[in-house]
Amino acid sequence: MCSQSDVKHAVEVKVSDGRIKVSKEKVESLKGVVGGKTLTKMKKEYVECPIAMTDKSFIECFTCRNFIRRIKGQVHCAGQPI
């Protein structure tokens, strides 16, 4: 279990007007883990990644090793180099 001190960044989850491109491998890896409606919603969400300094799909963020948790529209990130 990660403590609050492990969180280096708290990043806001934002919603895009359309879908954001994500590799099929990442989407396929989430099938069976999350429901279909949740996956569709996740495809429209993005975060401003503090490590890569670019906008990334929430699916990429969710599968990143720095992802700790998502609480109330924020992602807690460990902030380690990728």
Gaussian input, Z-matrix of N, CA and C with variables (Angstrom, degrees):
# hf/3-21g

backbone

0 1
 N
 C     1     B1
 C     2     B2     1     A1
 N     3     B3     2     A2     1     D1
 C     4     B4     3     A3     2     D2
 C     5     B5     4     A4     3     D3
 N     6     B6     5     A5     4     D4
 C     7     B7     6     A6     5     D5
 C     8     B8     7     A7     6     D6
 N     9     B9     8     A8     7     D7
 C    10    B10     9     A9     8     D8
 C    11    B11    10    A10     9     D9
 N    12    B12    11    A11    10    D10
 C    13    B13    12    A12    11    D11
 C    14    B14    13    A13    12    D12
 N    15    B15    14    A14    13    D13
 C    16    B16    15    A15    14    D14
 C    17    B17    16    A16    15    D15
 N    18    B18    17    A17    16    D16
 C    19    B19    18    A18    17    D17
 C    20    B20    19    A19    18    D18
 N    21    B21    20    A20    19    D19
 C    22    B22    21    A21    20    D20
 C    23    B23    22    A22    21    D21
 N    24    B24    23    A23    22    D22
 C    25    B25    24    A24    23    D23
 C    26    B26    25    A25    24    D24
 N    27    B27    26    A26    25    D25
 C    28    B28    27    A27    26    D26
 C    29    B29    28    A28    27    D27
 N    30    B30    29    A29    28    D28
 C    31    B31    30    A30    29    D29
 C    32    B32    31    A31    30    D30
 N    33    B33    32    A32    31    D31
 C    34    B34    33    A33    32    D32
 C    35    B35    34    A34    33    D33
 N    36    B36    35    A35    34    D34
 C    37    B37    36    A36    35    D35
 C    38    B38    37    A37    36    D36
 N    39    B39    38    A38    37    D37
 C    40    B40    39    A39    38    D38
 C    41    B41    40    A40    39    D39
 N    42    B42    41    A41    40    D40
 C    43    B43    42    A42    41    D41
 C    44    B44    43    A43    42    D42
 N    45    B45    44    A44    43    D43
 C    46    B46    45    A45    44    D44
 C    47    B47    46    A46    45    D45
 N    48    B48    47    A47    46    D46
 C    49    B49    48    A48    47    D47
 C    50    B50    49    A49    48    D48
 N    51    B51    50    A50    49    D49
 C    52    B52    51    A51    50    D50
 C    53    B53    52    A52    51    D51
 N    54    B54    53    A53    52    D52
 C    55    B55    54    A54    53    D53
 C    56    B56    55    A55    54    D54
 N    57    B57    56    A56    55    D55
 C    58    B58    57    A57    56    D56
 C    59    B59    58    A58    57    D57
 N    60    B60    59    A59    58    D58
 C    61    B61    60    A60    59    D59
 C    62    B62    61    A61    60    D60
 N    63    B63    62    A62    61    D61
 C    64    B64    63    A63    62    D62
 C    65    B65    64    A64    63    D63
 N    66    B66    65    A65    64    D64
 C    67    B67    66    A66    65    D65
 C    68    B68    67    A67    66    D66
 N    69    B69    68    A68    67    D67
 C    70    B70    69    A69    68    D68
 C    71    B71    70    A70    69    D69
 N    72    B72    71    A71    70    D70
 C    73    B73    72    A72    71    D71
 C    74    B74    73    A73    72    D72
 N    75    B75    74    A74    73    D73
 C    76    B76    75    A75    74    D74
 C    77    B77    76    A76    75    D75
 N    78    B78    77    A77    76    D76
 C    79    B79    78    A78    77    D77
 C    80    B80    79    A79    78    D78
 N    81    B81    80    A80    79    D79
 C    82    B82    81    A81    80    D80
 C    83    B83    82    A82    81    D81
 N    84    B84    83    A83    82    D82
 C    85    B85    84    A84    83    D83
 C    86    B86    85    A85    84    D84
 N    87    B87    86    A86    85    D85
 C    88    B88    87    A87    86    D86
 C    89    B89    88    A88    87    D87
 N    90    B90    89    A89    88    D88
 C    91    B91    90    A90    89    D89
 C    92    B92    91    A91    90    D90
 N    93    B93    92    A92    91    D91
 C    94    B94    93    A93    92    D92
 C    95    B95    94    A94    93    D93
 N    96    B96    95    A95    94    D94
 C    97    B97    96    A96    95    D95
 C    98    B98    97    A97    96    D96
 N    99    B99    98    A98    97    D97
 C   100   B100    99    A99    98    D98
 C   101   B101   100   A100    99    D99
 N   102   B102   101   A101   100   D100
 C   103   B103   102   A102   101   D101
 C   104   B104   103   A103   102   D102
 N   105   B105   104   A104   103   D103
 C   106   B106   105   A105   104   D104
 C   107   B107   106   A106   105   D105
 N   108   B108   107   A107   106   D106
 C   109   B109   108   A108   107   D107
 C   110   B110   109   A109   108   D108
 N   111   B111   110   A110   109   D109
 C   112   B112   111   A111   110   D110
 C   113   B113   112   A112   111   D111
 N   114   B114   113   A113   112   D112
 C   115   B115   114   A114   113   D113
 C   116   B116   115   A115   114   D114
 N   117   B117   116   A116   115   D115
 C   118   B118   117   A117   116   D116
 C   119   B119   118   A118   117   D117
 N   120   B120   119   A119   118   D118
 C   121   B121   120   A120   119   D119
 C   122   B122   121   A121   120   D120
 N   123   B123   122   A122   121   D121
 C   124   B124   123   A123   122   D122
 C   125   B125   124   A124   123   D123
 N   126   B126   125   A125   124   D124
 C   127   B127   126   A126   125   D125
 C   128   B128   127   A127   126   D126
 N   129   B129   128   A128   127   D127
 C   130   B130   129   A129   128   D128
 C   131   B131   130   A130   129   D129
 N   132   B132   131   A131   130   D130
 C   133   B133   132   A132   131   D131
 C   134   B134   133   A133   132   D132
 N   135   B135   134   A134   133   D133
 C   136   B136   135   A135   134   D134
 C   137   B137   136   A136   135   D135
 N   138   B138   137   A137   136   D136
 C   139   B139   138   A138   137   D137
 C   140   B140   139   A139   138   D138
 N   141   B141   140   A140   139   D139
 C   142   B142   141   A141   140   D140
 C   143   B143   142   A142   141   D141
 N   144   B144   143   A143   142   D142
 C   145   B145   144   A144   143   D143
 C   146   B146   145   A145   144   D144
 N   147   B147   146   A146   145   D145
 C   148   B148   147   A147   146   D146
 C   149   B149   148   A148   147   D147
 N   150   B150   149   A149   148   D148
 C   151   B151   150   A150   149   D149
 C   152   B152   151   A151   150   D150
 N   153   B153   152   A152   151   D151
 C   154   B154   153   A153   152   D152
 C   155   B155   154   A154   153   D153
 N   156   B156   155   A155   154   D154
 C   157   B157   156   A156   155   D155
 C   158   B158   157   A157   156   D156
 N   159   B159   158   A158   157   D157
 C   160   B160   159   A159   158   D158
 C   161   B161   160   A160   159   D159
 N   162   B162   161   A161   160   D160
 C   163   B163   162   A162   161   D161
 C   164   B164   163   A163   162   D162
 N   165   B165   164   A164   163   D163
 C   166   B166   165   A165   164   D164
 C   167   B167   166   A166   165   D165
 N   168   B168   167   A167   166   D166
 C   169   B169   168   A168   167   D167
 C   170   B170   169   A169   168   D168
 N   171   B171   170   A170   169   D169
 C   172   B172   171   A171   170   D170
 C   173   B173   172   A172   171   D171
 N   174   B174   173   A173   172   D172
 C   175   B175   174   A174   173   D173
 C   176   B176   175   A175   174   D174
 N   177   B177   176   A176   175   D175
 C   178   B178   177   A177   176   D176
 C   179   B179   178   A178   177   D177
 N   180   B180   179   A179   178   D178
 C   181   B181   180   A180   179   D179
 C   182   B182   181   A181   180   D180
 N   183   B183   182   A182   181   D181
 C   184   B184   183   A183   182   D182
 C   185   B185   184   A184   183   D183
 N   186   B186   185   A185   184   D184
 C   187   B187   186   A186   185   D185
 C   188   B188   187   A187   186   D186
 N   189   B189   188   A188   187   D187
 C   190   B190   189   A189   188   D188
 C   191   B191   190   A190   189   D189
 N   192   B192   191   A191   190   D190
 C   193   B193   192   A192   191   D191
 C   194   B194   193   A193   192   D192
 N   195   B195   194   A194   193   D193
 C   196   B196   195   A195   194   D194
 C   197   B197   196   A196   195   D195
 N   198   B198   197   A197   196   D196
 C   199   B199   198   A198   197   D197
 C   200   B200   199   A199   198   D198
 N   201   B201   200   A200   199   D199
 C   202   B202   201   A201   200   D200
 C   203   B203   202   A202   201   D201
 N   204   B204   203   A203   202   D202
 C   205   B205   204   A204   203   D203
 C   206   B206   205   A205   204   D204
 N   207   B207   206   A206   205   D205
 C   208   B208   207   A207   206   D206
 C   209   B209   208   A208   207   D207
 N   210   B210   209   A209   208   D208
 C   211   B211   210   A210   209   D209
 C   212   B212   211   A211   210   D210
 N   213   B213   212   A212   211   D211
 C   214   B214   213   A213   212   D212
 C   215   B215   214   A214   213   D213
 N   216   B216   215   A215   214   D214
 C   217   B217   216   A216   215   D215
 C   218   B218   217   A217   216   D216
 N   219   B219   218   A218   217   D217
 C   220   B220   219   A219   218   D218
 C   221   B221   220   A220   219   D219
 N   222   B222   221   A221   220   D220
 C   223   B223   222   A222   221   D221
 C   224   B224   223   A223   222   D222
 N   225   B225   224   A224   223   D223
 C   226   B226   225   A225   224   D224
 C   227   B227   226   A226   225   D225
 N   228   B228   227   A227   226   D226
 C   229   B229   228   A228   227   D227
 C   230   B230   229   A229   228   D228
 N   231   B231   230   A230   229   D229
 C   232   B232   231   A231   230   D230
 C   233   B233   232   A232   231   D231
 N   234   B234   233   A233   232   D232
 C   235   B235   234   A234   233   D233
 C   236   B236   235   A235   234   D234
 N   237   B237   236   A236   235   D235
 C   238   B238   237   A237   236   D236
 C   239   B239   238   A238   237   D237
 N   240   B240   239   A239   238   D238
 C   241   B241   240   A240   239   D239
 C   242   B242   241   A241   240   D240
 N   243   B243   242   A242   241   D241
 C   244   B244   243   A243   242   D242
 C   245   B245   244   A244   243   D243

   B1=1.4525
   B2=1.5171
   B3=1.2873
   B4=1.4596
   B5=1.5179
   B6=1.3080
   B7=1.4649
   B8=1.5206
   B9=1.3051
   B10=1.4687
   B11=1.5253
   B12=1.3415
   B13=1.4628
   B14=1.5318
   B15=1.3455
   B16=1.4654
   B17=1.5245
   B18=1.3195
   B19=1.4619
   B20=1.5321
   B21=1.3324
   B22=1.4639
   B23=1.5313
   B24=1.3405
   B25=1.4672
   B26=1.5198
   B27=1.3160
   B28=1.4646
   B29=1.5223
   B30=1.3264
   B31=1.4555
   B32=1.5225
   B33=1.3241
   B34=1.4632
   B35=1.5253
   B36=1.3342
   B37=1.4639
   B38=1.5219
   B39=1.3384
   B40=1.4628
   B41=1.5214
   B42=1.3312
   B43=1.4683
   B44=1.5219
   B45=1.3165
   B46=1.4573
   B47=1.5261
   B48=1.3338
   B49=1.4606
   B50=1.5274
   B51=1.3176
   B52=1.4580
   B53=1.5100
   B54=1.3005
   B55=1.4563
   B56=1.5196
   B57=1.3053
   B58=1.4557
   B59=1.5261
   B60=1.3236
   B61=1.4585
   B62=1.5205
   B63=1.3251
   B64=1.4577
   B65=1.5187
   B66=1.3260
   B67=1.4596
   B68=1.5344
   B69=1.3166
   B70=1.4679
   B71=1.5229
   B72=1.3357
   B73=1.4615
   B74=1.5343
   B75=1.3275
   B76=1.4627
   B77=1.5249
   B78=1.3299
   B79=1.4687
   B80=1.5239
   B81=1.3220
   B82=1.4641
   B83=1.5290
   B84=1.3341
   B85=1.4625
   B86=1.5353
   B87=1.3339
   B88=1.4642
   B89=1.5168
   B90=1.3326
   B91=1.4651
   B92=1.5178
   B93=1.3120
   B94=1.4543
   B95=1.5236
   B96=1.3346
   B97=1.4670
   B98=1.5223
   B99=1.3303
   B100=1.4660
   B101=1.5223
   B102=1.3180
   B103=1.4547
   B104=1.5230
   B105=1.3095
   B106=1.4623
   B107=1.5173
   B108=1.3360
   B109=1.4652
   B110=1.5188
   B111=1.3209
   B112=1.4615
   B113=1.5226
   B114=1.3158
   B115=1.4630
   B116=1.5279
   B117=1.3234
   B118=1.4656
   B119=1.5237
   B120=1.3245
   B121=1.4633
   B122=1.5272
   B123=1.3306
   B124=1.4627
   B125=1.5316
   B126=1.3304
   B127=1.4694
   B128=1.5233
   B129=1.3307
   B130=1.4658
   B131=1.5204
   B132=1.3236
   B133=1.4563
   B134=1.5258
   B135=1.3299
   B136=1.4628
   B137=1.5210
   B138=1.3300
   B139=1.4613
   B140=1.5212
   B141=1.3222
   B142=1.4617
   B143=1.5196
   B144=1.3259
   B145=1.4547
   B146=1.5365
   B147=1.3377
   B148=1.4606
   B149=1.5241
   B150=1.3148
   B151=1.4600
   B152=1.5299
   B153=1.3384
   B154=1.4666
   B155=1.5231
   B156=1.3603
   B157=1.4618
   B158=1.5282
   B159=1.3381
   B160=1.4595
   B161=1.5220
   B162=1.3259
   B163=1.4594
   B164=1.5189
   B165=1.3227
   B166=1.4618
   B167=1.5163
   B168=1.3058
   B169=1.4542
   B170=1.5235
   B171=1.3329
   B172=1.4570
   B173=1.5227
   B174=1.3251
   B175=1.4647
   B176=1.5261
   B177=1.3422
   B178=1.4606
   B179=1.5186
   B180=1.3142
   B181=1.4640
   B182=1.5315
   B183=1.3201
   B184=1.4620
   B185=1.5272
   B186=1.3236
   B187=1.4584
   B188=1.5266
   B189=1.3198
   B190=1.4677
   B191=1.5287
   B192=1.3212
   B193=1.4640
   B194=1.5192
   B195=1.3354
   B196=1.4580
   B197=1.5272
   B198=1.3209
   B199=1.4678
   B200=1.5208
   B201=1.3383
   B202=1.4610
   B203=1.5225
   B204=1.3430
   B205=1.4663
   B206=1.5224
   B207=1.3323
   B208=1.4669
   B209=1.5278
   B210=1.3231
   B211=1.4573
   B212=1.5221
   B213=1.3323
   B214=1.4630
   B215=1.5270
   B216=1.3252
   B217=1.4659
   B218=1.5065
   B219=1.3291
   B220=1.4535
   B221=1.5161
   B222=1.3329
   B223=1.4512
   B224=1.5242
   B225=1.3165
   B226=1.4509
   B227=1.5228
   B228=1.3258
   B229=1.4554
   B230=1.5347
   B231=1.3383
   B232=1.4661
   B233=1.5270
   B234=1.3391
   B235=1.4543
   B236=1.5186
   B237=1.3281
   B238=1.4634
   B239=1.5340
   B240=1.3299
   B241=1.4750
   B242=1.5253
   B243=1.3204
   B244=1.4658
   B245=1.5141
   A1=109.09
   A2=116.95
   A3=122.15
   A4=109.62
   A5=114.73
   A6=118.32
   A7=109.62
   A8=115.73
   A9=121.19
   A10=110.86
   A11=117.80
   A12=120.31
   A13=112.02
   A14=118.13
   A15=121.53
   A16=112.07
   A17=117.59
   A18=122.35
   A19=109.33
   A20=115.60
   A21=120.28
   A22=111.04
   A23=116.13
   A24=121.47
   A25=109.84
   A26=116.05
   A27=122.74
   A28=105.64
   A29=116.24
   A30=122.43
   A31=109.58
   A32=116.59
   A33=121.70
   A34=110.59
   A35=115.92
   A36=122.15
   A37=107.33
   A38=116.12
   A39=121.26
   A40=109.52
   A41=115.40
   A42=120.90
   A43=108.85
   A44=115.74
   A45=122.94
   A46=109.32
   A47=116.32
   A48=120.81
   A49=111.54
   A50=116.40
   A51=120.75
   A52=110.18
   A53=116.00
   A54=120.67
   A55=110.49
   A56=115.32
   A57=122.16
   A58=106.87
   A59=117.49
   A60=120.99
   A61=110.90
   A62=114.21
   A63=122.37
   A64=107.09
   A65=116.74
   A66=119.51
   A67=109.93
   A68=115.59
   A69=121.12
   A70=111.20
   A71=117.00
   A72=120.71
   A73=110.83
   A74=116.68
   A75=120.56
   A76=110.87
   A77=116.88
   A78=120.76
   A79=109.82
   A80=117.49
   A81=121.75
   A82=111.34
   A83=116.52
   A84=119.44
   A85=112.15
   A86=117.20
   A87=121.33
   A88=113.76
   A89=117.10
   A90=119.60
   A91=108.60
   A92=115.96
   A93=121.23
   A94=111.94
   A95=116.83
   A96=121.23
   A97=109.89
   A98=115.43
   A99=121.09
   A100=108.38
   A101=116.35
   A102=121.87
   A103=112.43
   A104=116.24
   A105=122.63
   A106=113.36
   A107=117.31
   A108=120.26
   A109=111.03
   A110=116.43
   A111=120.71
   A112=110.25
   A113=116.90
   A114=121.48
   A115=110.71
   A116=117.59
   A117=121.64
   A118=110.47
   A119=116.42
   A120=120.79
   A121=110.82
   A122=116.57
   A123=121.18
   A124=112.28
   A125=116.65
   A126=120.79
   A127=112.10
   A128=117.29
   A129=121.72
   A130=112.87
   A131=117.74
   A132=121.74
   A133=110.98
   A134=115.13
   A135=120.18
   A136=110.21
   A137=114.80
   A138=121.64
   A139=108.36
   A140=116.07
   A141=121.44
   A142=106.19
   A143=116.66
   A144=122.95
   A145=110.80
   A146=117.74
   A147=120.19
   A148=113.33
   A149=117.84
   A150=121.66
   A151=110.18
   A152=116.86
   A153=121.80
   A154=112.16
   A155=117.19
   A156=122.86
   A157=112.58
   A158=116.24
   A159=122.43
   A160=108.72
   A161=116.07
   A162=121.18
   A163=108.20
   A164=116.49
   A165=122.01
   A166=108.84
   A167=115.41
   A168=121.09
   A169=108.57
   A170=116.40
   A171=119.10
   A172=110.71
   A173=118.07
   A174=120.77
   A175=110.06
   A176=117.38
   A177=120.37
   A178=110.67
   A179=116.73
   A180=122.03
   A181=110.06
   A182=116.53
   A183=122.22
   A184=111.55
   A185=117.48
   A186=121.07
   A187=112.74
   A188=117.71
   A189=122.26
   A190=110.11
   A191=117.39
   A192=120.49
   A193=112.37
   A194=118.29
   A195=122.25
   A196=113.23
   A197=117.53
   A198=121.82
   A199=109.38
   A200=115.97
   A201=120.69
   A202=109.97
   A203=116.51
   A204=120.90
   A205=109.23
   A206=114.18
   A207=121.26
   A208=106.58
   A209=115.88
   A210=121.41
   A211=108.96
   A212=116.33
   A213=123.02
   A214=113.44
   A215=116.97
   A216=120.84
   A217=114.46
   A218=117.91
   A219=121.64
   A220=109.75
   A221=114.68
   A222=121.51
   A223=107.47
   A224=116.52
   A225=120.96
   A226=107.91
   A227=115.79
   A228=123.40
   A229=109.56
   A230=116.03
   A231=120.94
   A232=112.14
   A233=117.82
   A234=121.21
   A235=115.19
   A236=118.91
   A237=122.04
   A238=109.77
   A239=118.34
   A240=120.32
   A241=111.24
   A242=115.78
   A243=120.48
   A244=109.63
   D1=135.32
   D2=-179.29
   D3=-89.48
   D4=139.24
   D5=177.41
   D6=-93.07
   D7=170.78
   D8=179.76
   D9=-61.44
   D10=-28.12
   D11=-179.03
   D12=-72.54
   D13=-18.24
   D14=177.71
   D15=-75.51
   D16=-16.78
   D17=-177.31
   D18=-80.96
   D19=117.10
   D20=178.18
   D21=-94.85
   D22=-32.31
   D23=-177.37
   D24=-135.53
   D25=140.75
   D26=169.93
   D27=-117.01
   D28=110.85
   D29=-172.20
   D30=-110.49
   D31=133.82
   D32=179.86
   D33=-75.83
   D34=136.94
   D35=175.26
   D36=-87.60
   D37=128.37
   D38=-179.03
   D39=-116.38
   D40=157.06
   D41=-178.93
   D42=-109.01
   D43=130.79
   D44=178.72
   D45=-91.46
   D46=159.67
   D47=177.10
   D48=-66.85
   D49=-36.71
   D50=-179.07
   D51=-127.54
   D52=-170.52
   D53=178.88
   D54=-76.11
   D55=151.64
   D56=176.97
   D57=-107.24
   D58=137.20
   D59=-177.33
   D60=-64.00
   D61=130.74
   D62=177.96
   D63=-137.51
   D64=143.59
   D65=-179.55
   D66=-64.88
   D67=146.30
   D68=-178.10
   D69=-62.65
   D70=-31.95
   D71=-178.89
   D72=-62.60
   D73=-41.79
   D74=-179.66
   D75=-67.30
   D76=-40.62
   D77=178.87
   D78=-66.33
   D79=-43.96
   D80=-179.64
   D81=-63.07
   D82=-34.96
   D83=-179.25
   D84=-67.35
   D85=-22.18
   D86=179.94
   D87=-91.26
   D88=-15.52
   D89=179.25
   D90=-64.89
   D91=132.72
   D92=-176.47
   D93=92.87
   D94=-23.71
   D95=177.63
   D96=-89.35
   D97=-43.63
   D98=176.83
   D99=-119.96
   D100=155.72
   D101=-178.80
   D102=-72.03
   D103=165.56
   D104=-178.04
   D105=-62.26
   D106=-44.47
   D107=179.45
   D108=-66.27
   D109=-38.75
   D110=178.91
   D111=-65.49
   D112=-41.66
   D113=179.44
   D114=-63.97
   D115=-40.71
   D116=177.30
   D117=-62.23
   D118=-42.06
   D119=177.99
   D120=-65.23
   D121=-41.12
   D122=-179.55
   D123=-63.60
   D124=-29.99
   D125=-179.95
   D126=-66.94
   D127=-21.84
   D128=-179.43
   D129=-95.50
   D130=-3.61
   D131=-177.15
   D132=-101.34
   D133=150.75
   D134=177.05
   D135=-146.46
   D136=164.02
   D137=176.90
   D138=-132.31
   D139=156.10
   D140=172.31
   D141=-90.92
   D142=98.50
   D143=-173.61
   D144=-65.08
   D145=121.45
   D146=-179.72
   D147=-75.39
   D148=-15.37
   D149=179.74
   D150=-87.61
   D151=-51.29
   D152=-178.39
   D153=-83.80
   D154=-13.98
   D155=-178.78
   D156=58.53
   D157=35.06
   D158=176.45
   D159=-139.97
   D160=167.85
   D161=172.97
   D162=-77.72
   D163=131.16
   D164=179.12
   D165=-128.07
   D166=148.06
   D167=174.84
   D168=-61.91
   D169=146.21
   D170=178.27
   D171=-61.71
   D172=-29.90
   D173=178.42
   D174=-62.67
   D175=-42.04
   D176=176.57
   D177=-63.91
   D178=-40.34
   D179=178.61
   D180=-64.23
   D181=-44.38
   D182=-177.77
   D183=-62.59
   D184=-33.72
   D185=-178.81
   D186=-91.24
   D187=-1.82
   D188=179.66
   D189=-73.27
   D190=147.93
   D191=179.91
   D192=-71.40
   D193=-15.36
   D194=177.49
   D195=-83.34
   D196=-12.89
   D197=-179.46
   D198=-65.24
   D199=126.77
   D200=177.31
   D201=-105.22
   D202=-56.74
   D203=-178.81
   D204=-163.37
   D205=165.44
   D206=173.58
   D207=-122.53
   D208=123.44
   D209=-179.58
   D210=-135.65
   D211=124.60
   D212=173.84
   D213=48.25
   D214=49.76
   D215=175.53
   D216=78.47
   D217=12.15
   D218=176.21
   D219=-126.38
   D220=145.44
   D221=175.51
   D222=-106.29
   D223=131.19
   D224=174.34
   D225=-94.68
   D226=126.68
   D227=-173.41
   D228=-118.68
   D229=139.70
   D230=179.83
   D231=-74.62
   D232=-25.29
   D233=174.64
   D234=77.94
   D235=17.46
   D236=178.73
   D237=-79.81
   D238=151.37
   D239=177.30
   D240=-60.92
   D241=143.88
   D242=-178.83
   D243=-90.20

